């Protein structure tokens, strides 16, 4: 049975977010299972290190950038680095060194071809002077490839809070509505207003005369997901916040404002799901800033009985009660 919104707020407070959310875990592996069984990346990384050593020797005896031997070595290094020949070679110690000089592997790939050779000559000179001897003395290791890959894991394509919410919805409905004509007629579906369902969401606003006053500040802003059950429409913002700071405070102000408004139609509900570790801070911290954020949300829920604020555990309970309710 569906409970009042304070019930789900309190349930969320009592059921913390886990330190590690397995849903968001990314475990991209770029190394083989053993040094003896080198994969494509490991072999080319080893070849790259050998070529850097060869460059260091050739450049010390030759006349510099115009040397045919130096040009040959740079050409082979360039062929390893560019055109996607060696996927993930940007995780190599050499490519990571680009950032010491406020450059990047991506920026290298965008250079005109005639500028790549000059760049590589200059960066190789610097690398040999400042890193290559140091790394050789300690022993180059392929493990750096995996370490850098792990450090980039937060930047790659990954599961989002929308994916997570769809996953939590899946026991009850897996239908993503595609036809605007079915908005009122069909039940048990969801739409993604900020992705594939922009026009459908606009039609929903029109069909139900939804004011959505939270858009007064940013007219083009759309919620993350809308789902329908038993003639009720749930319009949700999904927030994943990892820590405190100015950006997080701005988001907290935004979701409190989102919940501040309701609709005359009591079948329209606004909701916010806040997951990740900041949710624990939000529910527990006594700092003035967080206490103010929490107070704003509680006031919004008190004034709008049809709205909800939950964390992951609270969202799972809310969805269970919504879809099992016979309202």
Number of C-alpha atoms within 10 A of each C-alpha: 12 17 11 14 21 17 16 22 20 14 18 25 20 14 13 20 20 13 9 10 12 8 13 15 12 14 9 11 12 21 18 14 10 8 12 7 11 15 15 15 22 23 13 20 25 15 15 21 18 12 16 20 17 16 22 18 12 18 20 10 9 13 11 14 16 10 13 13 16 20 19 12 18 24 15 13 20 17 13 19 22 18 10 11 13 17 15 17 24 21 23 24 21 21 19 15 20 20 11 10 9 7 13 15 18 11 9 18 15 11 12 9 11 8 11 17 18 14 13 18 19 11 17 23 15 15 20 17 12 12 14 20 13 12 13 12 8 8 9 14 14 21 14 14 21 17 14 16 20 17 10 11 14 12 8 10 8 13 12 14 20 16 13 15 19 19 14 17 21 11 11 16 18 14 15 16 20 16 11 16 12 12 20 12 8 14 18 19 20 24 22 21 19 15 12 13 20 15 15 20 21 14 15 18 13 11 12 14 12 15 14 17 16 19 14 10 9 9 10 8 12 20 20 19 22 22 21 22 20 14 14 17 21 20 23 25 21 21 22 17 17 13 14 13 8 9 10 16 15 10 14 22 15 14 23 22 17 23 28 21 19 23 17 9 12 13 15 19 21 25 24 23 22 26 24 22 19 19 24 20 19 20 19 15 14 12 11 9 12 18 16 15 18 20 13 19 24 20 13 21 25 15 14 19 15 21 27 28 28 26 27 22 19 25 25 17 16 22 17 17 14 20 19 13 13 9 11
